[in-house]
Amino acid sequence: MSSAATVNVVTGAVREAAWPLAARAGDYDPLLERIGDASFVLIGEGTHGTEEFYMERAEITRRLIVEKNFNAVAVESDWLDACPVNEYVRGEGDPKSDVESLAGFRRFQAWMWRNYQMVNFVSWMRSHNDALPGGQAKAGFYGLDLYGLHASLEAVIRYLDNGDPDASRRARDCCSCIERFGDHFSADTYTGGFGLTASRENELVNQLVERQRHASEHARRDPREAADEFFFEEQNARLILNAGAYYRSMLRGGIPWRNLHSRHIAETIEALEERLKRQYGAAKIVVWQHNSLLGDARATQRGRAGELSVGQLVRERYGADSVLIGFFTYAGTVTAASTWDGAAERERVAPAIGGSYESLFHDVGLPRFLLVLRPGERAALSLSEPRLERSIGAIYRPESERGAYFEATLSGQFDAILHFDETSAIVPLDRCRVAARGGS
């Protein structure tokens, strides 16, 4: 069968099984049916800066909280940065407003959380919790990352800026590759690490570990943490134990540090599950992360190269009690940076390259659709051949579009997908600082 004929067969199978999304109350009924009684729902995003992804992810999450009693939203952010949001939505602590609760997100890619869609969702969570009968468990909002990855990278670069400009440049290039996700299979700066001498590496690792200890001491004294002190201390003990190996692996580059990071996030999900069970008798958790982190890595070229993903680890632990959902787009605009730690820009997303999943979904001819991938059914079987998949992180450079792709088998990577053919850039709260680079 010719390539064109094969594409026609696949698009026909997808079109036949697709559920068009048309802003109706029942849009996600098939997805809720597929989720059933699962306790772990991982919702992805093909970019960090697409408005439709935030809107629809929030809508699905609202339905899970209201209809299926989910009691935690766990996101791709640092634990401490997310604490004020948790306090606000539960009616505790210092934050006086939805916007104020997002003030903890100050570092690079702050637009991921400091945006208008997040304000809407945080406000909804507060209203929902306030309306619950007394004694009923309130839904919480938690960060999954206690390593403070971006804060650590910032500390590395500041340290190198003061005495090793060449290493600082390599570090910035490496950080950009980390953020762009797709580049790390081809970029020498990623696989080669920061290029530090053994003595300088030891000095920097020691500084980072000491910095982490100081941060944890500060958090222990912070009254905001009182309610979650045991959980925080339990997690932080694990962090300090593993911090040296983590930072050393990060400085050297390659896959191992990413696997340490994925394992840590998966362990945090497990610890949060146990904490919620102790407190409320049940744990039902929605996880928000990038597609590349929560898709099952075993179905991708990354997995074949030895990389783990959070989605893989969750599936291995919880099996059918977990559901993985990916979000995709073909073209439009996106909020991203062109360099690591750069300013947020509104970029034009290039139409997906031919042969990719995004291009195939574009050819289906539906502007927005949901596809539940049921094993053995025609649509899932048609997506069982490896294809290119786009992954736009905090950094996006349209001029090097090919670097944003990796090979994956979609039917093994996710349990369901949502495709939005034309999407728009998320609007940050600090939008006066966002420059239009590639689109209007």
N, C-alpha and C positions, 0 to 999 in steps of 0.2 A: 504494500500500500504506500502511495506517495506521502511525502511530508504534509502537503496541503490536505490530503484526504484524511490523514491521521488527526490533524488539528480539527477538521470538521466533525469527525466522530467524537472527539473529546468535548468540543464545545456543545455539540448536540446532547451528549449525555449530561453535561453540567446544566444546560438550559432546561432540560426536562425535569431535573431534580431541584433546581433553584427555587427559592421562596422569595419573590420580589418584596422589597422593603418600600413602603409608601407612606410612612409616618402615620400608621394606623395603630390603634390600641393593641391589636393582636399580632403585631409584626414578629414578636419573638416567641410566640406560642410554640412553634416547632423546636426552638432551642431549649426552652424551659422543659419541654417534654423529654428531649434528649438528656438534659441534665438530671432529671428525675430526682432521686434521693442522694445524689453525690454531695459530698461535704467540701470538696475542693474544686473550685472553678477558676481556672487561670485564663485571663483575658489579655490578649496581646495587642500589639500595635506595630504596623510596618514602618512607622516613623515616630519620632518623639514629638512632632510639632504639627499634627493634623487635627483640625477642629472636629471633624465628623467622628474621628476615633474617640475623642473625649466625650462627645455628646452621647454616642450610642453605647459606649462602655458604661457610662453612668446610668443610662436607661436600663440596661440589662442588670446592672448591680442593684438598682432600686427595686426591680421586680424580685430579685433573689432575696433581698432583705425583707420585703413585704410579704411575698408569697411563700418563700421557702425558709424563712427564719435564719438567714445568714447573719452572723453577729460580728464579723470582722472584715475590714477591707485592708489588705496588706499590699504596700506599693514599693516600687523601685526607688527608694530614697533612704536616707540615713534615719535611724531610729530617733535620734534626738531632734532632728529637724521636723519630724512628723508629730512629735509629742504635743505641741500646742494645738494642732488640728484635732487630735484625739481628745484633748481636754475640752475644746470648744464644742465638738459634736456631742459630747457626753454631759455638757453643762457643768464642767469642773474647771478649776484653775483660773489663770489670768486673762486669756483672750476675751475681748469684749465683743468682737464681731467676726464674721466669716473672713473678711479681708485680713484683719489683724492676725488671725490664726495661721495664715500662710506666710507670715513674716520670717519664719525660721528658714525658709528656702531662699538663701542669699547667694550661694555659690554658683559656679558655672552651670548652665542649663536650668537656671531658676525658672525659666518660662514653662518648663514641664509641669510645674505645680502652681506658680504664680500667674494664673490666667483666668479669664472670665468664666470658662466652663467649670473650673475647679471651685470658684466662688459659688456658683449655682449648686454644685453637688454638695459642698460642705454645708451650705445653708439648708439644703433639703435634709441632710442627715440630722442636723440639729433639730429641725422642726419635727421630723419623724420620731426622734428619741424623746423629745419633750411631750409628745402626745401619747406615749406608751403608758399603760396602767402601772401604778406603783408596784415595784418588785420585779417587773419584767426586764430582762437583760437588754441593755442599750447596745447598739452596734458601735464598734470602735474603729479607729483609723490608725494604722501602724506602719512604720518604716521597717524594712527588712534588713537593712544594711548597717551593721554596727562598725564596719571598718572605716566609714567615712572616706570612701575611695577618692572622691574628687578633692576633698580637703587634704588627703595624703599626697596626691599628685601636685597640688599647689605648693605644699611644703617642700617637696622634692625640688621643684623648679626654683623656688625662692632661694633654697640652699645653694643650688648650682649657679644661679645668677650671680652670687657673691664671690665666686672664685673659679668657675670653670665654664666659660661661655660656650665652648664647643659641646660639652656634655649637656648644657642647658638647651642648646638648639636640638640635639638628638632627642632629649627628653620631650620637648614640645612636639617634635615630629612623631615620636612614639605615642604620645597621648592622643594626637590627632588620629592615628591609625586605630588605637583602641576604641575611640568614639565612633569611628566610621564603620566598625564591625567587619565589613567585607574585606578590607584591605589586609587583614593580618595573615592571609594566606600567601600574599605576594610581596609585602613590604619588608625590605631588609631592616628598616628601623624598628619594626615590631619584633621580628624574630631575633634580631641582634641585641635587643635590650638597650640600655642607656649607655653602655660602653664605659663603665666606671672601673677604676682599679680596685683591687681587693681591699686595700686599706680605706679608700674613700667609700666603698660600698658598706664596709663594716661600720664606719662612722655614721653614715646616713641611716642605716638600719637601726642603730642604737638610738639615734635622735628621734626617729619615727616611733619606735616602741615607747620611749620615754614620754613623748608627746601624747601618745595614746593613754598612758597611765595618768598623766595630768588631766586629760579630758575626762577620764572616768571618775577621778577624784572630785572634779568640779561637779559632775553630774550627780554624784552621791550626795553632795551637800545641797544641791538644788532642790528646793521644796516641791517643784513641779513633779519630781520623780517619786515622791513618797508613795503614791498608790501602787506604782509598778516597781518598787525598789528591788524586791526579790527577783523578779523576772529579769530586770536590767542587770543586776549583779551576776546572776547565773550566766547570762549571755556574755557579759563583759569578761568574766573569768575565762571562758572559752576563747574569747578574742585575744586576750593578753597571752594565753598559752600558745596560740598559733601565730601571733603577730609577726614574730621574727621571720618565720618561714614564709609567711605571706608577703611581707615587704621585700625580702630577698628575692623571691621568685618574681615579683612585679618588676624589680629593677633589672633583672636579667632577661626579661621578655619571654616570649613563647607561650605555650598553652598552659603549663602547670599552674600559674597563678590564677588564670581564669577558672580552672577547675576548683581551686581552693575557694574562690569567690562564690561559685555556684553551689558548692557543698555548704558553705557558711549560710547562704540564703535559705537553702533547703532545710538545714538544721534549725534556722530561726523559725521557719514555718512550723516545723515539728514542735519546737518549744512553745510557740504561741498556741498551737493546738492543745498541748497539755495544760497550759495556763488557763485557757478558756474553759476547758473541761473541769478543772479544779474550782473555778469561780462560778460557772453557770451550769455545769452538767453536760454541756454540749459545745462543740466547736464546728462552725461552718464558715469557711474562709474564702473570700474572693481575692485573687492575686492579680495585680496590674503590673505588667512588665512588657518589655519589648519582645516581639515575635522571636527574635534570635535567642532570647534567654528562656522563654517558656515553651517554645516548640520542642519536640523530642529530638535531641541532637543525633540519636541513632539513625534518623532518617535523613541525615544531611552529610555533606562532605566534611563538615567540621567534626562530626562524630567519628567519621572514618579516620580522621587525623588524630583522634584521641581526646577531643574536647567534650566535656560534659555540659549539660544544660540543666536548669532548674526543672523544666518540664519533664525531662527524662528521669531525674531523681525522684520527683513527686510521683510519676507513674510507677516507677519501680517500687516505691514504698506503699502507695495507696491503691494502685490498680484501678479497678472500675469505679472506685470512690472519687476519682478525679476526672475532670473534663478540661481539655485544652482547646482554646479558641483563638484563631489568628485573624488579624485585620489587614486588608490589602487595598492598595489604590493604584490606579493606572497613570494619572496625570493630575496637574493642578498646581497648588502652591503649598509651601511648608515653612514653618519657622525653624531655623537651624542657624548654625554658625559656619563660617568657612575655615576657621582655624580653632585649635584648642584654646579654650578660655576667651574666645573672641565674642564680639557683640552679636546678639540675635539679629538675624536678617530674614526677610521674607523672600524665599527662593522660589523660582519657578521649577516645578518638578517635571523633568523631561518625560515624555511618553515612554512607557516601559519598552525595553528592547524586544525584538521579535524572538519568539521561542520561550519567553519567560512565562511564568504562571500569570503575572499581571497582564501581559499581552493577551494571553489566552482568555482570561476573564473579560477583558475588554471586548473580544470578539464574540462573547456570549450575547452581547447586545442589550443587556439590562443595566440601567444606571446604578442600581443598588440591589444587592441580593444576599441572602443567607443560604449557605449550603451545608447541610448536615452530612457528614461522611460516615455512612453506615457500612461496616465491613461486609464485603460480598456483593453490595449493590453496584449497579452500573457506573454511577458517578464516581464512587470511591475507586473502583477498579480502573477507570479511565485516567485517574490522577495518580496511578501507582508507578509511572515511569518518571525517572529523574528529570527535572527541568531547572532552569535558573529561577531564583527567587530574589526579590529586591529587599535590601535591609538598609534603611536610612536612620542613622543615629542622631546624636546631637550635632554632628558635623556632616554637611552635605555640600558637595562640589559638583554641580551639573556638568561641568566641563570634563569630569572624569567619571561619567555615569557608570561605565562598566565595572569600576571598582566597588560598586555598591551591591553586587550580586554574588550569590553562592549557589551551589547545586543542592537541591533537596527533593525528597519524595513527599509530596504534600499529604497524601492519604495516611502516611505513617507518622507525620509530624504533628497533625492536629486532628481533633474529633469534629470540628466544625470550622467554617471560615465565613467571614463577611467581606464582601468586596464593594467598594465605593469608587465608581469609575473616575469621577472628577471631584477633587477634594480641595479644601481651603486651609490656609495657614491658621494655626491657633493664635488668638489675640492675647498677648501678655498684658498683665496689669501695668507693667512698665513700658507700654507700647511706644511712648515717645522716644525710647532708645532703640527701637527696631527700625532698621533701614531696609528699604525695598531694593534688593540687589538684582533679582532675576524676574520679578513679577510684580503686578500691581495689586 
